Amino acid sequence: MAHLSEVAPGKTHTVLMVGKSPQMHDLERHLGMCAGVLSIRYGDFSRDLIERLKPDSILCPAIGEDFDCIEIADFLASTCFQGTLRVFCGTELHHGVIRRDLCSRYPNHDFDILTFATKPRALTRLH
């Protein structure tokens, strides 16, 4: 993940959050007011959207209601997307299996897995 000091001054880092889940709801509630953070349903995820928004990062759950992160990675590989993919999952999932699958399919893409506790704790505002 790029450090804030690596982002060009005056450039907004665009994060596209795909899908709905309890963790995404918490993130959307706290990050949704930040410039450059957009949240969409999986059904709205399209090549046209990627080309128009040109997101720097995509954040999605490992397993969504009607998709999984492998489908997202497959789709992104078929586009000109050059950003990062961040997948989050609860600790109950075998994230090592997901990581190996993504690494073997897409060794040259920038992705990582973020793990959350099974029961997400309440996020608090810092300001």
C-alpha positions as CSV (number, residue, x, y, z in Angstrom):
1,M,0.0,0.0,0.0
2,A,1.4,3.4,-0.9
3,H,2.4,5.7,1.9
4,L,0.7,9.1,1.9
5,S,4.0,10.7,1.2
6,E,4.2,8.8,-2.1
7,V,1.0,10.3,-3.4
8,A,1.5,13.3,-5.7
9,P,0.6,16.6,-4.0
10,G,-2.8,17.8,-5.1
11,K,-3.9,14.4,-6.4
12,T,-6.7,12.6,-4.7
13,H,-6.3,8.9,-4.3
14,T,-9.5,7.3,-5.5
15,V,-10.7,4.2,-3.7
16,L,-13.6,2.2,-5.1
17,M,-15.4,0.0,-2.5
18,V,-17.3,-2.8,-4.2
19,G,-20.1,-4.8,-2.5
20,K,-22.0,-4.6,0.7
21,S,-21.2,-6.5,3.9
22,P,-21.2,-5.5,7.6
23,Q,-17.5,-4.5,7.4
24,M,-18.1,-2.5,4.2
25,H,-21.0,-0.8,5.9
26,D,-18.8,0.3,8.8
27,L,-16.0,1.5,6.4
28,E,-18.5,3.3,4.1
29,R,-20.0,5.1,7.1
30,H,-16.7,6.4,8.2
31,L,-14.9,6.8,4.9
32,G,-17.9,7.8,2.8
33,M,-17.5,11.4,3.6
34,C,-13.8,11.5,2.5
35,A,-13.0,12.8,-1.0
36,G,-12.0,10.1,-3.3
37,V,-13.8,7.2,-1.6
38,L,-16.7,5.7,-3.5
39,S,-19.0,2.8,-2.7
40,I,-20.9,0.8,-5.2
41,R,-22.9,-2.4,-5.4
42,Y,-21.4,-5.3,-7.4
43,G,-24.2,-4.9,-10.0
44,D,-22.9,-1.4,-10.8
45,F,-19.3,-2.6,-11.3
46,S,-18.4,-2.3,-15.0
47,R,-15.6,-1.7,-17.5
48,D,-17.2,1.7,-18.2
49,L,-17.1,2.6,-14.5
50,I,-13.4,1.6,-14.2
51,E,-12.5,3.7,-17.3
52,R,-14.5,6.8,-16.2
53,L,-13.4,6.8,-12.5
54,K,-9.8,5.4,-13.0
55,P,-9.6,4.3,-9.4
56,D,-6.2,3.9,-7.8
57,S,-7.5,1.2,-5.4
58,I,-10.3,-1.3,-5.3
59,L,-11.5,-2.7,-2.0
60,C,-13.9,-5.7,-1.8
61,P,-14.8,-8.5,0.5
62,A,-13.4,-11.9,-0.1
63,I,-16.9,-13.3,-0.4
64,G,-19.8,-10.9,-1.1
65,E,-23.5,-11.6,-1.4
66,D,-23.4,-12.2,-5.1
67,F,-19.6,-12.4,-6.0
68,D,-16.2,-13.2,-4.6
69,C,-12.8,-11.6,-4.9
70,I,-11.6,-14.0,-7.6
71,E,-14.4,-12.7,-9.8
72,I,-13.3,-9.1,-9.1
73,A,-9.7,-10.0,-9.9
74,D,-10.6,-11.9,-13.1
75,F,-12.6,-8.8,-14.2
76,L,-9.8,-6.4,-13.4
77,A,-7.3,-8.5,-15.3
78,S,-9.5,-8.2,-18.4
79,T,-9.4,-4.3,-18.1
80,C,-6.6,-1.8,-18.2
81,F,-6.8,-1.4,-14.4
82,Q,-3.3,-0.7,-13.0
83,G,-4.2,0.0,-9.4
84,T,-4.2,-2.0,-6.2
85,L,-6.8,-4.6,-5.2
86,R,-7.4,-5.0,-1.4
87,V,-9.5,-7.9,-0.3
88,F,-10.8,-8.1,3.2
89,C,-12.1,-11.1,5.1
90,G,-12.9,-12.3,8.6
91,T,-10.4,-14.4,10.4
92,E,-12.7,-17.4,10.0
93,L,-11.8,-17.6,6.3
94,H,-8.6,-19.3,5.1
95,H,-7.0,-16.2,3.7
96,G,-3.9,-18.1,2.8
97,V,-5.9,-20.1,0.2
98,I,-7.3,-16.9,-1.2
99,R,-3.8,-15.3,-1.3
100,R,-2.2,-18.4,-3.1
101,D,-5.1,-18.5,-5.6
102,L,-4.7,-14.8,-6.4
103,C,-0.9,-15.0,-6.5
104,S,-0.9,-17.9,-8.9
105,R,-3.5,-16.4,-11.2
106,Y,-2.1,-12.8,-11.2
107,P,1.5,-12.8,-10.1
108,N,2.1,-9.3,-11.5
109,H,-0.9,-7.5,-9.9
110,D,-0.7,-5.5,-6.7
111,F,-3.1,-7.0,-4.2
112,D,-3.2,-7.8,-0.5
113,I,-5.6,-9.2,2.0
114,L,-6.8,-7.4,5.1
115,T,-8.3,-9.4,7.9
116,F,-10.9,-8.3,10.3
117,A,-12.1,-9.9,13.6
118,T,-15.1,-12.1,13.2
119,K,-17.2,-9.6,15.0
120,P,-16.1,-6.2,13.9
121,R,-15.6,-3.7,16.7
122,A,-17.3,-0.4,16.5
123,L,-15.2,2.2,14.7
124,T,-15.0,5.6,16.4
125,R,-14.4,9.0,14.7
126,L,-10.9,10.5,15.3
127,H,-12.2,14.0,14.9
